[in-house]
Every structure is written in structure tokens, then in C-alpha cells.
Amino acid sequence: MLALVLLGAGGVGAGALYLRSVDKDVERVDAFTGVPAESRPPVVARDATNIMILGSDSRDPERTEGSRTDTIILAHLPKDRKSAQLVSIPRDTWVRVPRSTDGRHGGRTAKINAAYAWGGIPLMVQTVEEFTRVHVDHVAVVDFAGFQEIIDALGGVDITVDHRFTSIHPPLRTFSAGRQTMDGATALDYSRQRKQFPDGDFARIRHQQQVIRAILDKAATGGILTSPGKLNDFVRAASSSVSVDREMSLLDLATELRGLRGGNLTFVTSPSRGTGRVGTESVVFADAQKSREFYDAVRRDATAEIVRAAR
């Protein structure tokens, strides 16, 4: 999606043929098959768009859970397309998961990312829509391990580290406090860390948000639009790491978002009451009242209210 924004910024006339070529390389998925129409929330703001981004990290050294998704982001694109609000939903959020189409799973409360393991993308759509009451228009599935190739194609990204810490994964990098340029492997390692921080997965979410913003900023200012080789490496790395639903038009998205930059992005974490335990599981409890108010603002395309919630 970041690659598309940059192509749009370069001029759709010049990039349209290339975008169509890229479009053919992007895998398409059945995101809404089996999602009961009667269960879906209505569209309230018809000119706004909500994209559910599911991220997994297939090369995470700690990854042992099979097909569960590690990252869930609801990207809200307002009617005017001058900004984007990216809402991170912690993967351990305790919600009701509807019953899967085969009837073998769900129909009970569980961690939100269990929906992906039990019923794939369609059950994930149904679960997120039931939790937020926001209509999901499109879906993108990203392998965050592919960020390494994307960042290297950009020549690295600039990240400001809050305080010094050491990675728990080989080669046990030490991240010094302050602004620094990270290559792909370093930035990916940075975005995986959580166990060293008191707020655990919330820290990892913040790091992922930093990396996403840094990629967009570097892509916008790093001269890749004037370097066919760099642009090709960047776009190919991005397109090989993402799948989208069958109805998403990549050319339209590039056109609509061509003015988007890191400064136009707002990152929000879904309102919660913190962590706790349900039986043997460590979970995140949603703040029911704040969540209702927040997602109502998303439904209405009330951009100012969404941004205010991020402060």
C-alpha cells in the first residue's frame, strides 16, 4: 500500500501501466466469502473506506502459533483522502468470536486473533466487524517479515529509540537511545521486541507503528521515484509481501492516496482497560464504553474525534 501511494505521487499517467503490471503480481484472496450479510454492520459514511490489515511475521523466532495473525490494523481513509488513521487492535484482545462456517470453532469468547486460525480471513472480518461495528470494505494481508526487503530497497529507515535495550533474539543487538538509521534486519528485529517492556505487546505495537511511518517518510523523500532501479526493487519487495481482496483496485487506491505522507498518518491503539488473565491465558480487556464511542467516530468518518483519541 505504501508502494502504491508513492506511485500515485509520481503521477498516475506515468505510473498507471506499471501499477497494472504490479497488480497482476499481487495475490488475491477471498476475504468475504461466507461472511453472513445479515451480520455485517451497515455502511454509515459511504465515501470513507475502512481497510483491515492483517500482519503475520513468518520468520519471527518466537512464532509457534501456526496460522494466528500477529498484527491487526483497521485503516480508516476519510472521505477527503487527505489523511489516514491506523487503529491497532492488540492480538490478545478478549472478544466474542462468531462460529466458523464448518461449525467446529468459535461461538465463544477468545483472543481476537484466534478467529484467523479458526476460520481464516472471512471469520476475522466477521469478528472485527462484530467487535467494532465498523463495516470493513477491503482486506490486505501482509507478511511483516517482508519489511526487511522493503527497507533494504529504501536504503534503510530512520527510527528514534526511546531508551536503550537489548534484543532477545540473535545476534542480540543493543538498541541505543536516540535517532538512528536501521537496515531491514535491524528494523525488523526492533519491531519484534516486547518481552523487555512493562507493557509488552503494546510496546511492540508502538515499534511497528514507528517502522510503518518511517517507511512512508523514507519512500517519499529518498528519491526512489527518480530511480527506476530503486523503485522497481521497492515495489517488487512490497508486492511479494502482500495479498489483497479481489475487489480492491490498486490503481484507484494509488490515485486517492497520492498526497499521503508520514505526517498525515495518525496511529491509535484500540481503547483497552489493560491486561489480565482468563484461566491460563494472558489477555487484553477492551474498554467497552470508550470502544463504543471511538468506533462510532470511525463509522461516522469523524476524523477530528478519531485523531483526538490518539492524544
N, C-alpha and C positions, 0 to 999 in steps of 0.2 A: 504493500500500500504506500509506503514511503517512496519507493521507486516510481510509482505511478504519479505521485504528487510532483516529483522532480521533472518527469517527462512532460507533465502538463505545464509546469512553469516554463519549460523550454519552448513552448508553443505547440499547440495541438496540430496545427497544419504540418509542422516539420516532424512531429513525433507520432502521428496517427498510424502510419504504416508500420513503424517499429512496435507500437503498442499492440497492434493486431497480431504481429508476429509473437510477441511475448504472451499475449492472451492464449495462443494455441499451446504454449508450453506449460501453462498453469493448470494443475489438476482440478477438476470439478467434482463436487461431492453432492449427494442427495441430502440436503440439510433439513428438509421439511417433510419428507415422506413419512407418513404415519403419525404426524402431529395432528390430533383431532381439531378440526376447525372450530368446534364449539368451545374448546378450552382456551382458545387464543384471545388475548386482550384486544380490544378494538384499537384502530389507529386514531389517535386524537389530533396530532399535528401532522397533517398529510404531506407537507413539504419538507419536514425533517426526516432524517434517516438514522436508524439505530443498527449498528453492526456488532454482532457478538464475535469477539476474537478469542479463540481457544488456543492456548500455547502449551506445548509439551517440550520437554528437554530430553531428547532420546539418548543423549550422551552424558547425562548427569551421573556422576559417580555414585550418588545415593539413590538413584532411581531403581526401585524394586517393586513398584506397584502396578506394573503392566500397563494397561491402557488408560489409567486415570490421567486427567488433564491437570497440569501443574498451575496454569495461569488462566484466569477468566477475566476478560475485559469487555465491558459494554461501551462501545464508542458511539457517542452521540454527535451527529453532524447537524447543526442548526439549519434552519431554513435559508439563512443568508450565506451559509458555507464559508464564513469568514473566520471560523474557529472550529475547534473540536474539543469535546470533553470526554476524557477516557476514565471510566469508572472501573476500578479494580475490585473484584469480588473475591475475598480470600477463599482459597480452595477448601478450607475446613469449615466453612460456614454451615451451620446446622439448619437444614431446611426440609420441607417435605418434598420427596422425590416421587412423581407420579409413577404408576405401574408401567412397566415396559410392555411393548406390544406383544411379546411372547408370553406375558403373564408370569414370568419366573422371578422378576425382581421389582423393586420399588413398592409403591403404595405405602410408604412409611417414611419417617424422618431419617436422615442420614447426612453425611458430609455432601456438599453440593457436587463435588467432583465425582462422586460415585455414579451419578447419572450417566456420565460418559462411558464408564466401564460397563454399566448395565444395559444401556440402550443406544450407545453411540451419539452422534450429533443430534438426531431428532429428539431423543429424550433429554439431552442437555438444553436444547431450545425450549422444550416444554417446561423444564424445571426452572430455568432462568425467567421465563415469562410468568410462570405462576408466582415466583418469589418477588419479582419486581413489578408485575402488572404492566410492563413495557413491551410493546409489540416489536419483535426482532424482525428487521427487514432483510438482513443479509448475514452471512456467516463466513468468517475466514479462520482457517486452522493453520497455525504457524509452528514449525519446529524451531524453537529458540536456539538450539544448537547451531542452526544455520546462521545465526547472528555473527558467528566467528568469521565466516567467509565474507559476509556483507561488510563488516567493519574493516577487515583487511583490504577489501576492494576500495574503501574510502581512504586508506592510509592511516587508520586509527581514529579514535574519538577522544574528546576532552571531557573528563569527569572530575568533579570536585568531591573528594572523600572527606566525610565529616570528621572522623578520628581514626587513628592508627589501629589496625587489626591484622591478624594473620589468617590466611585461608586454611581451612581444614582439609583441603584436597591437594594432592601432589601437583606441582612441586612446592606447595606450602608457601605461596607468595605472601610477602608482607606489603600491605597497602598503607602508605604513609598518608597523613592528613594533608589536605590541600589539593589544588588543581593539578592534574597530570594527564598526559596522553597515554591511552591504553590501546594496545593492538587487540585483535579479535579474541585470542585465547585469554588474555588478561581481563578484558571487559566481561567475557562470558563467566569466568571464574568469579569476578566481583558480583555479578548479578545472581549467582547461586548461593551466596553465603547467607546464613540465617541463624545457625546454632550459637554463634558468638554474641548474639544481641539479645537483650532482655525481652524485646517484643518479637523475636523470632521471625515468623513468616511476614509480618508487617514490614520488617526491615528489608527483607528480600523484595517485597513489592516496591518499596521506595527505590531500591537499586535498579530494578528493572525499568521503572519509570524514568530514572536518570539516563539509562542507556538508550531508551527509545527516543527521548528528547535530543540526546547528543547525536544520534544517527541522523535525525532530520536536520539538525543545525549544520552538521558537517557536510551532509549531502547538498544542502542549499548554498554553502559558502566555499566548498572545496574545489570548485572548478570542474566537476565531473561533466557538466553539460557541454563544456567546450572541449572535452577529451573523449572522443569516440571509444577509445580502448577502456578507459576507466568507467564510462557509462555502461558499456556492454558488460563488464565484469560485475558491476554493481547490480544491474537489472537481472542478469542471469543468476547471480547468487540469491537475490531476493525471490525470484520466481520459482527456483528449485526448492525453496523452503516453505512455500505457502500453497494451500488449497482453498478454493472459494466455492460458494454455492453456484448452482447452474444459472441463476438469473442475474448475477452481478455483472454489470457492464464495466470493464476496466477502463475503457476509453471515456465513458461518462464520468467515472469517478475521478480520473486524472484531470478532466476539464473542470469539474466542480471545485476541486481542492487545490488548484494550481497556485493559489496565494498562501497556502498554509505553511507556517514555519514554527519552530520550537516555541517562539514567544506567543503563538496563538493556541497552544495546547494547554489545557487545564487537566491535571491529574487529580482524581478524587478516589478515596477508598470508601467502599460501601459502609454506611454507618453501622457500628457494632457496639456491644456492651463489653467487649473484651473476650478473653479466652476462659475455658473451663473444661470440665470433664463430663462425659456421658458414658457411664460404665467404664470401659478401659480406654475410651477414645478421647484424645485431646481435640477440642472443637472451638470454633468461634461462634459466639452468640450474636445474632443480628439485633440491633436496637429497633424494635418493631415500630415505634412511633416515629422516630427520625427517618427510618427507611421509607415509611409510607409517604411522609412529606417530601423527602428527597426525590423518590422515583415519580411522584406526582409532578414535580417540576420538570423531570426528564420527559414525561409523557406530553406535557403541555408545551414543550420547547421553550421553557422559561430560563433562558441562558443565564441571566443575571443571578437567579436563585441557585442554579447549579454551581456557578463559579463561587458564590458566596459560601456555599457549603464546604468548599475546599480550603477556606482560610482558617 
